[in-house]
Amino acid sequence: MHVTRFAAAPRYDAPGHFDMRMLRLQGQEAGPSSRMWLGTSHFLPGGHTELVPSPCEKVYVVLDGEVVLDNGTEEAVLGQWDSVRFAPGEARRLTNRTNRPATTLLIMAVDPGESEKR
C-alpha cells in the first residue's frame, strides 16, 4: 500500500498548460505505479491546455466547477462529477471559461516509452 497525503503531493508542470497548478497523487514522483498515474489540476478562470494529442489514454473527472473539453471536432461542457475519456492519440483541450476556479482529477496510463519511476 502506498499513501500520498494531499498536503504532501508533489507539484508538477506540464508543457502547454496555462493558468493551472497540477499535483501528482499517485505514480511518477508520487510513488510506484507501473500502468497508470493519478493527478489533480486546478484551473484558474481562463486556465487551459493546448489542443494536442497524447499517446496515452486519459480519463478526466471534474471535481469542482465547470470545464470545457474538446478534441478539435466536438466539445462538451462538464460539471461536477462528470467525466470524459480520451483515446490514445486523440487530441484534447481543457478550458475553464468561467470566473470560478475548477478542479479535475486525471487518471492516465503510463506512456509505453517511459519506465516505471521509483
All heavy atoms as an XYZ file, in Angstrom:
916
protein
N       0.851     -1.170      0.000
C       0.000      0.000      0.000
C       0.900      1.238      0.000
O       1.902      1.278      0.696
C      -0.885     -0.004      1.248
C      -1.809      1.182      1.321
S      -3.123      1.029      2.554
C      -2.228      1.171      4.059
N       0.507      2.213     -0.797
C       1.257      3.467     -0.853
C       0.268      4.624     -0.691
O      -0.635      4.796     -1.515
C       1.995      3.609     -2.189
C       2.727      4.900     -2.292
N       3.977      5.091     -1.761
C       2.371      6.076     -2.837
C       4.356      6.330     -1.972
N       3.391      6.957     -2.630
N       0.449      5.394      0.369
C      -0.429      6.531      0.668
C       0.272      7.823      0.280
O       1.441      8.014      0.605
C      -0.786      6.571      2.172
C      -1.583      7.827      2.506
C      -1.551      5.318      2.569
N      -0.428      8.695     -0.424
C       0.050     10.050     -0.680
C      -0.943     11.005     -0.025
O      -2.124     11.005     -0.374
C       0.128     10.357     -2.188
O       0.997      9.424     -2.810
C       0.626     11.773     -2.433
N      -0.475     11.775      0.919
C      -1.311     12.797      1.543
C      -1.383     13.997      0.600
O      -0.372     14.404      0.027
C      -0.732     13.223      2.890
C      -0.534     12.107      3.868
C      -1.836     11.694      4.489
N      -1.593     10.589      5.422
C      -2.495      9.716      5.768
N      -3.712      9.791      5.260
N      -2.214      8.750      6.608
N      -2.573     14.550      0.449
C      -2.751     15.682     -0.466
C      -1.786     16.812     -0.126
O      -1.193     17.421     -1.018
C      -4.203     16.177     -0.418
C      -4.531     17.158     -1.497
C      -4.747     16.742     -2.794
C      -4.613     18.510     -1.216
C      -5.036     17.655     -3.806
C      -4.906     19.429     -2.220
C      -5.118     19.001     -3.508
N      -1.580     17.069      1.157
C      -0.683     18.147      1.588
C       0.761     17.901      1.160
O       1.544     18.842      1.042
C      -0.752     18.313      3.099
N       1.114     16.649      0.890
C       2.481     16.308      0.500
C       2.603     15.934     -0.978
O       3.695     15.572     -1.440
C       2.993     15.158      1.363
N       1.513     16.006     -1.723
C       1.545     15.630     -3.142
C       2.494     16.550     -3.903
O       2.417     17.776     -3.758
C       0.145     15.701     -3.743
N       3.405     15.979     -4.709
C       4.354     16.823     -5.426
C       3.701     17.585     -6.583
O       2.886     17.038     -7.316
C       5.404     15.839     -5.947
C       4.762     14.502     -5.919
C       3.672     14.554     -4.890
N       4.083     18.834     -6.704
C       3.628     19.669     -7.818
C       4.411     19.275     -9.059
O       5.572     18.883     -8.988
C       3.874     21.133     -7.480
C       3.429     22.057     -8.585
C       3.655     23.496     -8.210
N       3.611     24.293     -9.429
C       3.846     25.568     -9.479
N       4.152     26.230     -8.384
N       3.781     26.223    -10.614
N       3.761     19.364    -10.205
C       4.468     19.157    -11.471
C       3.973     20.165    -12.480
O       2.889     20.733    -12.344
C       4.315     17.719    -11.981
C       2.930     17.366    -12.497
C       2.632     17.418    -13.856
C       1.924     16.966    -11.631
C       1.372     17.089    -14.328
C       0.666     16.641    -12.096
C       0.393     16.693    -13.443
O      -0.851     16.367    -13.906
N       4.791     20.436    -13.459
C       4.432     21.339    -14.548
C       4.408     20.537    -15.835
O       5.212     19.626    -16.029
C       5.440     22.485    -14.657
C       5.390     23.407    -13.445
O       4.283     23.858    -13.091
O       6.447     23.660    -12.852
N       3.488     20.868    -16.703
C       3.372     20.184    -17.989
C       3.392     21.226    -19.100
O       2.772     22.289    -18.958
C       2.079     19.378    -18.037
N       4.083     20.947    -20.189
C       4.085     21.896    -21.299
C       2.674     22.080    -21.854
O       1.868     21.155    -21.847
C       5.015     21.250    -22.329
C       5.190     19.836    -21.915
C       4.836     19.737    -20.464
N       2.390     23.289    -22.306
C       1.097     23.563    -22.919
C      -0.050     23.719    -21.941
O      -1.206     23.659    -22.336
N       0.235     23.906    -20.657
C      -0.782     24.122    -19.627
C      -0.607     25.543    -19.088
O       0.494     25.904    -18.681
C      -0.631     23.111    -18.503
C      -0.977     21.711    -18.892
N      -0.340     21.024    -19.909
C      -1.906     20.865    -18.392
C      -0.861     19.826    -20.020
N      -1.812     19.693    -19.115
N      -1.698     26.322    -19.083
C      -1.615     27.735    -18.738
C      -2.615     28.084    -17.634
O      -3.757     27.641    -17.673
C      -1.878     28.593    -19.983
C      -0.977     28.221    -21.127
C      -1.410     27.334    -22.100
C       0.311     28.725    -21.207
C      -0.569     26.973    -23.149
C       1.157     28.366    -22.242
C       0.710     27.486    -23.217
N      -2.170     28.896    -16.665
C      -3.002     29.309    -15.531
C      -3.592     28.094    -14.813
O      -4.787     28.034    -14.507
C      -4.109     30.278    -15.962
C      -3.537     31.632    -16.357
O      -2.506     32.025    -15.780
O      -4.128     32.286    -17.230
N      -2.722     27.117    -14.575
C      -3.100     25.877    -13.911
C      -2.014     25.482    -12.917
O      -0.849     25.816    -13.122
C      -3.242     24.733    -14.925
C      -4.325     24.915    -15.946
S      -4.278     23.622    -17.220
C      -4.435     22.145    -16.254
N      -2.403     24.750    -11.893
C      -1.465     24.124    -10.970
C      -1.838     22.656    -10.869
O      -3.008     22.315    -10.726
C      -1.516     24.761     -9.581
C      -1.022     26.181     -9.550
C       0.492     26.232     -9.833
N       0.984     27.589     -9.817
C       1.185     28.330    -10.895
N       0.914     27.856    -12.086
N       1.657     29.549    -10.780
N      -0.819     21.793    -10.991
C      -1.062     20.367    -11.011
C      -0.295     19.668     -9.895
O       0.840     20.030     -9.603
C      -0.661     19.790    -12.366
C      -1.620     20.186    -13.453
S      -1.067     21.108    -14.914
C       0.564     21.535    -14.773
N      -0.946     18.665     -9.309
C      -0.334     17.855     -8.260
C      -0.429     16.389     -8.657
O      -1.467     15.938     -9.151
C      -1.056     18.051     -6.922
C      -1.076     19.454     -6.348
C      -1.983     19.502     -5.124
C       0.334     19.899     -5.984
N       0.624     15.650     -8.403
C       0.643     14.217     -8.662
C       0.202     13.511     -7.381
O       0.771     13.723     -6.322
C       2.062     13.812     -9.039
C       2.142     12.588     -9.812
C       2.376     12.638    -11.272
N       3.484     13.346    -11.844
C       3.521     13.628    -13.129
N       2.528     13.290    -13.916
N       4.535     14.261    -13.634
N      -0.825     12.670     -7.479
C      -1.365     11.978     -6.312
C      -0.841     10.547     -6.180
O      -0.676     10.043     -5.079
C      -2.890     11.970     -6.367
C      -3.558     13.350     -6.447
C      -5.061     13.198     -6.571
C      -3.185     14.196     -5.249
N      -0.621      9.882     -7.289
C      -0.057      8.528     -7.316
C       0.751      8.363     -8.593
O       0.458      8.984     -9.607
C      -1.160      7.455     -7.272
C      -1.885      7.347     -5.958
C      -1.008      6.832     -4.839
O      -0.082      6.051     -5.032
N      -1.296      7.282     -3.625
N       1.763      7.518     -8.559
C       2.600      7.270     -9.720
C       3.604      8.380     -9.938
O       3.603      9.403     -9.243
N       4.509      8.166    -10.874
C       5.561      9.133    -11.197
C       6.290      9.570     -9.923
O       6.724      8.714     -9.164
C       4.979     10.319    -11.971
C       4.173      9.941    -13.196
C       5.014      9.475    -14.366
O       6.209      9.656    -14.408
N       4.380      8.851    -15.338
N       6.414     10.884     -9.666
C       7.119     11.365     -8.477
C       6.387     11.053     -7.177
O       6.972     11.135     -6.099
C       7.306     12.880     -8.460
C       7.747     13.630     -9.622
C       6.778     13.868    -10.735
O       5.634     13.373    -10.733
O       7.185     14.563    -11.653
N       5.106     10.720     -7.253
C       4.307     10.491     -6.048
C       4.396      9.060     -5.534
O       3.875      8.763     -4.474
C       2.848     10.864     -6.301
N       5.012      8.170     -6.283
C       5.146      6.794     -5.804
C       5.046      5.775     -6.912
O       4.882      6.111     -8.081
N       5.139      4.516     -6.554
C       5.213      3.445     -7.543
C       3.882      3.188     -8.262
O       2.825      3.238     -7.658
C       5.612      2.224     -6.710
C       5.093      2.517     -5.340
C       5.192      4.011     -5.185
N       3.977      2.968     -9.548
C       2.849      2.519    -10.363
C       3.393      2.160    -11.729
O       4.113      2.954    -12.335
C       1.769      3.596    -10.500
O       0.701      3.100    -11.272
N       3.070      0.992    -12.219
C       3.621      0.550    -13.493
C       2.704      0.803    -14.682
O       3.150      0.781    -15.819
C       3.967     -0.941    -13.428
O       2.806     -1.698    -13.117
N       1.417      1.064    -14.447
C       0.486      1.188    -15.560
C      -0.256      2.509    -15.639
O      -0.821      2.839    -16.670
C      -0.532      0.059    -15.518
C       0.125     -1.286    -15.689
C      -0.901     -2.356    -15.794
N      -0.224     -3.621    -15.906
C      -0.383     -4.435    -16.921
N      -1.214     -4.133    -17.882
N       0.266     -5.568    -16.964
N      -0.337      3.242    -14.536
C      -1.101      4.485    -14.562
C      -0.550      5.450    -13.525
O       0.248      5.089    -12.686
C      -2.571      4.222    -14.287
C      -2.839      3.705    -12.896
S      -4.558      3.287    -12.685
C      -4.374      1.823    -11.707
N      -1.018      6.689    -13.638
C      -0.756      7.671    -12.589
C      -1.990      8.529    -12.415
O      -2.875      8.543    -13.280
C       0.524      8.473    -12.845
C       0.565      9.331    -14.067
C       1.042      8.979    -15.296
C       0.165     10.700    -14.170
N       0.947     10.031    -16.158
C       0.415     11.113    -15.494
C      -0.375     11.619    -13.277
C       0.135     12.401    -15.944
C      -0.651     12.901    -13.727
C      -0.393     13.267    -15.049
N      -2.045      9.221    -11.285
C      -3.224      9.976    -10.912
C      -2.794     11.377    -10.497
O      -1.820     11.531     -9.759
C      -3.901      9.268     -9.733
C      -5.173      9.844     -9.157
C      -6.312      9.693    -10.153
C      -5.515      9.107     -7.861
N      -3.498     12.380    -10.995
C      -3.160     13.750    -10.648
C      -4.398     14.608    -10.553
O      -5.488     14.210    -10.965
N      -4.215     15.781     -9.992
C      -5.300     16.746     -9.923
C      -4.815     18.061    -10.516
O      -3.637     18.401    -10.395
C      -5.813     16.927     -8.479
O      -6.960     17.767     -8.490
C      -4.776     17.507     -7.568
N      -5.703     18.754    -11.192
C      -5.377     20.040    -11.809
C      -6.346     21.096    -11.313
O      -7.560     20.866    -11.285
C      -5.489     19.961    -13.333
O      -4.577     19.023    -13.852
N      -5.800     22.234    -10.931
C      -6.596     23.381    -10.516
C      -6.492     24.432    -11.621
O      -5.394     24.899    -11.920
C      -6.084     23.952     -9.185
C      -6.106     22.948     -8.081
N      -7.275     22.545     -7.479
C      -5.113     22.260     -7.486
C      -6.984     21.655     -6.541
N      -5.683     21.462     -6.526
N      -7.635     24.761    -12.223
C      -7.708     25.730    -13.316
C      -8.171     27.075    -12.771
O      -9.267     27.163    -12.207
C      -8.746     25.307    -14.363
C      -8.414     24.086    -15.146
C      -8.512     22.822    -14.578
C      -8.021     24.187    -16.469
C      -8.234     21.691    -15.313
C      -7.741     23.060    -17.210
C      -7.842     21.804    -16.629
N      -7.392     28.106    -12.955
C      -7.864     29.455    -12.672
C      -8.859     29.852    -13.749
O      -8.914     29.215    -14.812
C      -6.685     30.425    -12.671
C      -5.673     30.248    -11.549
C      -4.488     31.184    -11.761
C      -6.323     30.487    -10.203
N      -9.667     30.883    -13.550
C     -10.519     31.362    -14.635
C      -9.668     31.638    -15.878
O      -8.617     32.277    -15.788
C     -11.127     32.646    -14.062
C     -11.173     32.391    -12.587
C      -9.897     31.632    -12.306
N     -10.084     31.098    -16.999
C      -9.322     31.238    -18.234
C      -8.223     30.212    -18.394
O      -7.597     30.125    -19.447
N      -7.956     29.416    -17.370
C      -6.921     28.385    -17.457
C      -7.257     27.371    -18.537
O      -8.429     27.059    -18.768
N      -6.218     26.859    -19.200
C      -6.475     25.939    -20.310
C      -5.224     25.147    -20.666
O      -4.121     25.460    -20.229
C      -6.952     26.713    -21.538
C      -5.910     27.647    -22.083
N      -5.630     28.861    -21.490
C      -5.076     27.533    -23.124
C      -4.669     29.469    -22.178
N      -4.304     28.681    -23.170
N      -5.444     24.139    -21.500
C      -4.351     23.400    -22.127
C      -4.402     23.662    -23.623
O      -5.438     24.074    -24.158
C      -4.480     21.877    -21.894
O      -5.632     21.387    -22.588
C      -4.593     21.542    -20.409
N      -3.293     23.392    -24.277
C      -3.282     23.456    -25.747
C      -4.011     22.239    -26.302
O      -4.148     21.220    -25.615
C      -1.842     23.460    -26.259
C      -1.088     24.723    -25.899
C       0.355     24.698    -26.393
O       0.904     23.600    -26.671
O       0.933     25.784    -26.488
N      -4.454     22.331    -27.540
C      -5.085     21.205    -28.224
C      -3.973     20.341    -28.817
O      -3.386     20.699    -29.839
C      -6.032     21.702    -29.327
C      -6.719     20.615    -30.154
C      -7.657     19.787    -29.288
C      -7.488     21.238    -31.309
N      -3.665     19.252    -28.142
C      -2.598     18.355    -28.600
C      -2.999     16.907    -28.318
O      -3.721     16.624    -27.369
C      -1.244     18.652    -27.902
C      -0.696     19.999    -28.315
C      -1.361     18.566    -26.406
N      -2.515     15.988    -29.145
C      -2.771     14.567    -28.877
C      -1.785     14.038    -27.827
O      -0.731     14.621    -27.593
C      -2.525     13.907    -30.235
C      -1.550     14.803    -30.912
C      -1.848     16.196    -30.422
N      -2.168     12.955    -27.207
C      -1.310     12.260    -26.248
C      -1.240     10.799    -26.667
O      -2.245     10.236    -27.109
C      -1.907     12.367    -24.848
O      -1.223     11.523    -23.951
N      -0.090     10.165    -26.522
C      -0.004      8.755    -26.888
C      -0.747      7.846    -25.913
O      -0.968      6.683    -26.203
C       1.496      8.467    -26.867
C       2.063      9.458    -25.921
C       1.202     10.696    -26.072
N      -1.153      8.406    -24.756
C      -1.764      7.601    -23.693
C      -3.246      7.891    -23.521
O      -3.688      9.015    -23.690
C      -1.067      7.882    -22.365
S       0.686      7.535    -22.405
N      -3.984      6.867    -23.153
C      -5.386      7.034    -22.784
C      -5.471      7.910    -21.534
O      -4.653      7.791    -20.623
C      -5.986      5.661    -22.501
C      -7.420      5.674    -22.098
C      -7.970      4.266    -21.903
O      -7.181      3.316    -21.742
O      -9.203      4.139    -21.913
N      -6.487      8.803    -21.486
C      -6.676      9.694    -20.345
C      -8.151      9.737    -19.969
O      -9.016      9.737    -20.839
C      -6.236     11.123    -20.681
C      -4.760     11.249    -20.953
C      -4.374     12.686    -21.220
C      -2.872     12.756    -21.443
N      -2.372     14.111    -21.426
N      -8.411      9.791    -18.668
C      -9.762      9.958    -18.149
C      -9.729     11.148    -17.202
O      -8.867     11.219    -16.317
C     -10.258      8.705    -17.409
C     -11.610      8.965    -16.749
C     -10.340      7.513    -18.355
N     -10.638     12.090    -17.401
C     -10.767     13.263    -16.533
C     -12.109     13.213    -15.820
O     -13.129     12.870    -16.432
C     -10.726     14.557    -17.352
C      -9.409     14.843    -18.015
C      -9.159     14.410    -19.317
C      -8.417     15.557    -17.354
C      -7.950     14.680    -19.938
C      -7.210     15.833    -17.972
C      -6.982     15.389    -19.264
O      -5.780     15.660    -19.865
N     -12.107     13.593    -14.551
C     -13.319     13.738    -13.756
C     -13.306     15.163    -13.207
O     -12.305     15.585    -12.610
C     -13.367     12.738    -12.580
C     -14.648     12.914    -11.775
C     -13.216     11.304    -13.068
N     -14.378     15.902    -13.429
C     -14.459     17.257    -12.875
C     -14.907     17.125    -11.422
O     -15.980     16.599    -11.136
C     -15.437     18.139    -13.681
C     -15.578     19.515    -13.029
C     -14.955     18.281    -15.123
N     -14.052     17.589    -10.514
C     -14.357     17.524     -9.083
C     -15.097     18.764     -8.599
O     -15.889     18.691     -7.669
C     -13.070     17.352     -8.270
C     -12.257     16.098     -8.570
C     -11.000     16.079     -7.716
C     -13.087     14.839     -8.367
N     -14.817     19.905     -9.237
C     -15.460     21.150     -8.826
C     -15.432     22.119     -9.993
O     -14.470     22.132    -10.780
C     -14.734     21.754     -7.621
C     -15.514     22.894     -6.982
O     -16.760     22.809     -6.930
O     -14.887     23.866     -6.542
N     -16.466     22.915    -10.125
C     -16.516     23.909    -11.188
C     -16.997     23.325    -12.500
O     -17.713     22.319    -12.528
N     -16.584     23.969    -13.580
C     -17.020     23.597    -14.927
C     -15.827     23.692    -15.863
O     -15.074     24.664    -15.825
C     -18.123     24.554    -15.374
C     -18.711     24.250    -16.713
C     -19.823     25.231    -17.055
O     -20.947     25.062    -16.533
O     -19.549     26.160    -17.827
N     -15.658     22.681    -16.700
C     -14.546     22.640    -17.646
C     -15.096     22.272    -19.023
O     -15.925     21.372    -19.144
C     -13.475     21.616    -17.216
C     -12.337     21.559    -18.213
C     -12.946     21.943    -15.823
N     -14.632     22.989    -20.043
C     -14.989     22.675    -21.424
C     -13.880     21.802    -21.989
O     -12.696     22.154    -21.917
C     -15.140     23.961    -22.270
C     -15.474     23.613    -23.708
C     -16.208     24.868    -21.665
N     -14.255     20.657    -22.537
C     -13.293     19.736    -23.132
C     -13.612     19.600    -24.608
O     -14.782     19.543    -24.996
C     -13.380     18.366    -22.458
C     -13.006     18.420    -20.979
C     -14.223     18.331    -20.126
C     -12.006     17.356    -20.664
N     -12.562     19.549    -25.419
C     -12.802     19.317    -26.841
C     -11.632     18.553    -27.436
O     -10.543     18.513    -26.881
C     -13.100     20.615    -27.582
C     -11.888     21.476    -27.818
O     -11.218     21.278    -28.852
O     -11.616     22.357    -26.992
N     -11.926     17.918    -28.563
C     -10.907     17.132    -29.271
C     -10.612     17.702    -30.655
O     -10.027     17.042    -31.491
C     -11.329     15.662    -29.376
C     -12.596     15.479    -30.177
O     -13.134     16.433    -30.739
N     -13.087     14.260    -30.225
N     -11.040     18.931    -30.891
C     -10.817     19.566    -32.185
C     -11.998     19.454    -33.121
O     -12.111     20.217    -34.076
N     -12.909     18.512    -32.847
C     -14.100     18.371    -33.693
C     -15.395     18.449    -32.902
O     -16.422     18.835    -33.442
C     -14.084     17.036    -34.486
O     -13.995     15.956    -33.567
C     -12.911     16.984    -35.450
N     -15.356     18.054    -31.639
C     -16.551     18.170    -30.798
C     -16.163     18.702    -29.435
O     -15.016     18.592    -29.011
C     -17.304     16.846    -30.688
C     -16.518     15.707    -30.121
C     -17.310     14.406    -30.100
O     -18.481     14.417    -29.657
O     -16.757     13.391    -30.503
N     -17.157     19.288    -28.760
C     -16.927     19.959    -27.493
C     -17.989     19.520    -26.488
O     -19.131     19.280    -26.857
C     -17.022     21.474    -27.734
C     -16.779     22.333    -26.542
C     -16.822     23.812    -26.900
O     -15.858     24.300    -27.504
O     -17.835     24.463    -26.571
N     -17.595     19.413    -25.218
C     -18.532     19.069    -24.154
C     -18.221     19.922    -22.937
O     -17.057     20.151    -22.607
C     -18.421     17.594    -23.795
N     -19.283     20.395    -22.281
C     -19.137     21.140    -21.035
C     -19.407     20.155    -19.901
O     -20.482     19.559    -19.835
C     -20.128     22.328    -20.974
C     -19.982     23.068    -19.652
C     -19.905     23.266    -22.158
N     -18.418     19.982    -19.025
C     -18.547     19.052    -17.916
C     -18.626     19.808    -16.600
O     -17.893     20.780    -16.396
C     -17.354     18.097    -17.857
C     -17.429     16.837    -18.734
C     -17.512     17.173    -20.197
C     -16.247     15.943    -18.449
N     -19.536     19.362    -15.742
C     -19.676     19.904    -14.406
C     -19.246     18.873    -13.381
O     -18.727     17.797    -13.728
N     -19.492     19.188    -12.130
C     -19.054     18.333    -11.033
C     -19.503     16.889    -11.226
O     -20.662     16.621    -11.509
C     -19.582     18.874     -9.715
C     -19.005     18.164     -8.518
C     -19.456     18.779     -7.212
O     -20.611     19.192     -7.074
N     -18.553     18.850     -6.255
N     -18.559     15.963    -11.090
C     -18.691     14.508    -11.181
C     -18.866     13.989    -12.595
O     -18.948     12.765    -12.792
C     -19.794     13.987    -10.249
C     -19.570     14.404     -8.841
C     -20.371     15.219     -8.100
C     -18.453     14.094     -8.001
N     -19.816     15.429     -6.848
C     -18.635     14.744     -6.766
C     -17.294     13.335     -8.175
C     -17.728     14.648     -5.713
C     -16.385     13.249     -7.125
C     -16.618     13.891     -5.911
N     -18.919     14.863    -13.608
C     -18.937     14.399    -14.992
C     -17.532     13.938    -15.360
O     -16.540     14.414    -14.805
C     -19.352     15.523    -15.943
C     -20.798     15.955    -15.762
O     -21.608     15.171    -15.231
O     -21.112     17.100    -16.157
N     -17.456     13.020    -16.323
C     -16.149     12.513    -16.730
C     -16.080     12.350    -18.240
O     -17.105     12.325    -18.932
C     -15.861     11.164    -16.050
O     -16.806     10.185    -16.445
N     -14.859     12.241    -18.734
C     -14.618     12.057    -20.164
C     -13.391     11.174    -20.339
O     -12.473     11.205    -19.523
C     -14.416     13.419    -20.887
C     -13.174     14.128    -20.395
C     -14.371     13.238    -22.397
N     -13.384     10.389    -21.394
C     -12.236      9.560    -21.753
C     -11.732     10.006    -23.118
O     -12.506     10.205    -24.047
C     -12.632      8.094    -21.824
C     -11.474      7.195    -22.245
C     -11.938      6.186    -23.271
N     -10.867      5.300    -23.684
C     -10.646      4.999    -24.945
N     -11.393      5.508    -25.902
N      -9.674      4.179    -25.266
N     -10.414     10.186    -23.206
C      -9.758     10.457    -24.479
C      -8.931      9.241    -24.840
O      -8.149      8.745    -24.024
C      -8.860     11.702    -24.399
C      -9.638     12.993    -24.321
C      -9.873     13.605    -23.106
C     -10.128     13.586    -25.471
C     -10.584     14.788    -23.027
C     -10.849     14.770    -25.410
C     -11.083     15.366    -24.175
N      -9.098      8.761    -26.071
C      -8.375      7.582    -26.548
C      -6.907      7.918    -26.810
O      -6.563      9.087    -27.030
C      -9.026      7.075    -27.836
N      -6.043      6.917    -26.816
C      -4.650      7.167    -27.175
C      -4.575      7.819    -28.566
O      -5.269      7.407    -29.495
C      -4.030      5.764    -27.210
C      -4.895      4.946    -26.303
C      -6.283      5.507    -26.482
N      -3.791      8.870    -28.675
C      -3.633      9.580    -29.943
C      -4.687     10.631    -30.224
O      -4.557     11.397    -31.178
N      -5.742     10.692    -29.417
C      -6.812     11.681    -29.621
C      -6.382     13.034    -29.046
O      -5.888     13.105    -27.926
C      -8.096     11.213    -28.937
C      -9.285     12.119    -29.181
C     -10.560     11.579    -28.541
O     -10.491     10.617    -27.752
O     -11.625     12.154    -28.833
N      -6.573     14.084    -29.836
C      -6.255     15.430    -29.347
C      -7.237     15.807    -28.251
O      -8.383     15.345    -28.228
C      -6.329     16.435    -30.485
N      -6.757     16.642    -27.316
C      -7.635     17.099    -26.251
C      -7.196     18.478    -25.777
O      -6.042     18.825    -25.767
C      -7.711     16.119    -25.086
C      -6.384     15.733    -24.439
C      -6.023     16.642    -23.283
N      -4.801     16.306    -22.637
C      -3.618     16.805    -22.956
N      -3.481     17.577    -23.990
N      -2.556     16.525    -22.246
N      -8.223     19.269    -25.418
C      -8.007     20.594    -24.839
C      -9.021     20.749    -23.706
O     -10.179     20.383    -23.845
C      -8.214     21.691    -25.887
C      -8.152     23.096    -25.298
C      -8.240     24.204    -26.349
N      -9.118     23.886    -27.454
C      -8.851     24.172    -28.736
N      -7.741     24.797    -29.067
N      -9.700     23.847    -29.685
N      -8.575     21.315    -22.585
C      -9.438     21.614    -21.449
C      -9.377     23.109    -21.209
O      -8.286     23.690    -21.251
C      -8.963     20.891    -20.190
C      -9.098     19.366    -20.166
C      -7.959     18.698    -20.883
C      -9.160     18.885    -18.736
N     -10.522     23.729    -20.948
C     -10.584     25.176    -20.740
C     -11.598     25.499    -19.649
O     -12.702     24.952    -19.637
C     -11.018     25.897    -22.039
O     -10.165     25.507    -23.114
C     -10.963     27.412    -21.879
N     -11.213     26.404    -18.759
C     -12.146     26.945    -17.773
C     -12.615     28.300    -18.296
O     -11.883     29.276    -18.240
C     -11.468     27.101    -16.411
C     -12.392     27.699    -15.374
O     -13.547     27.996    -15.647
N     -11.876     27.887    -14.169
N     -13.844     28.357    -18.797
C     -14.390     29.599    -19.357
C     -15.170     30.402    -18.332
O     -15.765     31.421    -18.674
C     -15.296     29.270    -20.548
C     -14.539     28.701    -21.728
C     -15.467     28.459    -22.895
N     -14.759     27.818    -24.004
C     -15.349     27.169    -24.983
N     -16.677     27.082    -25.024
N     -14.636     26.620    -25.943
N     -15.206     29.943    -17.105
C     -15.975     30.639    -16.072
C     -15.066     31.571    -15.266
O     -13.853     31.581    -15.456
C     -16.641     29.639    -15.097
O     -15.646     29.100    -14.220
C     -17.336     28.512    -15.846
N     -15.664     32.305    -14.355
C     -14.913     33.184    -13.463
C     -14.626     32.520    -12.113
O     -14.157     33.179    -11.195
C     -15.675     34.497    -13.236
C     -15.589     35.382    -14.451
O     -14.622     35.324    -15.210
N     -16.601     36.198    -14.649
N     -14.911     31.228    -11.999
C     -14.625     30.465    -10.779
C     -13.523     29.448    -11.064
O     -13.446     28.917    -12.169
C     -15.868     29.680    -10.342
C     -17.023     30.544     -9.895
C     -18.152     29.701     -9.293
N     -17.627     28.895     -8.196
C     -17.863     27.583     -8.063
N     -18.602     26.926     -8.922
N     -17.363     26.917     -7.042
N     -12.694     29.135    -10.083
C     -11.711     28.066    -10.276
C     -12.415     26.731    -10.525
O     -13.570     26.538    -10.128
C     -10.940     28.028     -8.948
C     -11.199     29.341     -8.304
C     -12.567     29.778     -8.772
N     -11.718     25.825    -11.176
C     -12.233     24.479    -11.433
C     -11.136     23.470    -11.100
O      -9.945     23.784    -11.197
C     -12.660     24.334    -12.898
N     -11.557     22.270    -10.709
C     -10.608     21.218    -10.347
C     -10.980     19.931    -11.061
O     -12.152     19.542    -11.083
C     -10.615     20.973     -8.825
O     -10.293     22.190     -8.163
C      -9.612     19.912     -8.430
N      -9.974     19.278    -11.647
C     -10.189     17.992    -12.298
C      -9.271     16.939    -11.688
O      -8.215     17.249    -11.142
C      -9.898     18.047    -13.817
O      -8.541     18.412    -14.028
C     -10.828     19.008    -14.527
N      -9.685     15.695    -11.819
C      -8.880     14.536    -11.469
C      -8.496     13.876    -12.780
O      -9.345     13.721    -13.667
C      -9.705     13.573    -10.613
C      -9.000     12.331    -10.104
C      -7.963     12.720     -9.052
C     -10.023     11.371     -9.491
N      -7.236     13.510    -12.938
C      -6.750     12.874    -14.157
C      -6.237     11.483    -13.830
O      -5.411     11.315    -12.930
C      -5.619     13.705    -14.778
C      -4.787     13.042    -15.885
C      -5.645     12.686    -17.089
C      -3.640     13.948    -16.285
N      -6.746     10.494    -14.553
C      -6.232      9.135    -14.494
C      -5.618      8.881    -15.863
O      -6.300      8.998    -16.888
C      -7.340      8.101    -14.211
C      -8.055      8.420    -12.894
C      -6.767      6.704    -14.174
C      -9.340      9.161    -13.073
N      -4.334      8.567    -15.875
C      -3.640      8.459    -17.163
C      -2.749      7.229    -17.181
O      -2.047      6.936    -16.213
C      -2.780      9.709    -17.370
C      -2.048      9.746    -18.672
S      -1.265     11.361    -18.871
C       0.033     10.927    -19.983
N      -2.777      6.524    -18.284
C      -1.875      5.394    -18.471
C      -0.446      5.908    -18.548
O      -0.195      7.009    -19.028
C      -2.238      4.647    -19.749
N       0.484      5.114    -18.056
C       1.895      5.461    -18.178
C       2.282      5.328    -19.642
O       1.912      4.360    -20.312
C       2.756      4.531    -17.289
C       4.237      4.715    -17.564
C       2.454      4.789    -15.822
N       3.005      6.309    -20.156
C       3.488      6.285    -21.533
C       4.283      5.001    -21.738
O       5.194      4.702    -20.971
C       4.368      7.516    -21.778
C       4.805      7.644    -23.227
O       4.971      6.610    -23.917
O       4.995      8.784    -23.667
N       3.948      4.221    -22.773
C       4.658      2.962    -23.002
C       6.173      3.148    -23.142
O       6.930      2.230    -22.867
C       4.051      2.427    -24.305
C       2.787      3.168    -24.481
C       2.913      4.472    -23.756
N       6.615      4.334    -23.533
C       8.045      4.600    -23.690
C       8.746      4.930    -22.387
O       9.967      5.000    -22.330
N       7.983      5.157    -21.324
C       8.569      5.510    -20.024
C       8.742      4.274    -19.179
O       7.911      3.376    -19.175
C       7.662      6.473    -19.257
C       7.674      7.884    -19.763
C       6.892      8.804    -18.832
O       6.859      8.563    -17.624
O       6.312      9.761    -19.355
N       9.785      4.245    -18.416
C       9.940      3.154    -17.463
C       9.297      3.574    -16.149
O       9.096      4.740    -15.880
C      11.424      2.858    -17.256
O      12.088      3.985    -16.736
N       8.981      2.576    -15.341
C       8.385      2.854    -14.026
C       9.338      3.706    -13.213
O      10.541      3.490    -13.214
C       8.114      1.545    -13.288
C       7.507      1.760    -11.933
C       7.222      0.463    -11.221
O       7.162     -0.586    -11.877
O       7.045      0.509    -10.007
N       8.808      4.720    -12.556
C       9.608      5.596    -11.713
C       9.412      5.225    -10.265
O       8.299      4.991     -9.846
C       9.250      7.053    -11.964
C       9.554      7.492    -13.375
C       9.239      8.954    -13.583
C       9.545      9.342    -15.022
N       9.271     10.748    -15.265
N      10.504      5.237     -9.522
C      10.533      4.915     -8.083
C      10.112      3.527     -7.838
O       9.215      3.031     -7.491
C       9.756      5.934     -7.278
C      10.421      7.259     -7.318
C       9.872      8.129     -6.250
N      10.293      9.468     -6.564
C      10.370     10.422     -5.740
N      10.041     10.255     -4.506
N      10.760     11.607     -6.077
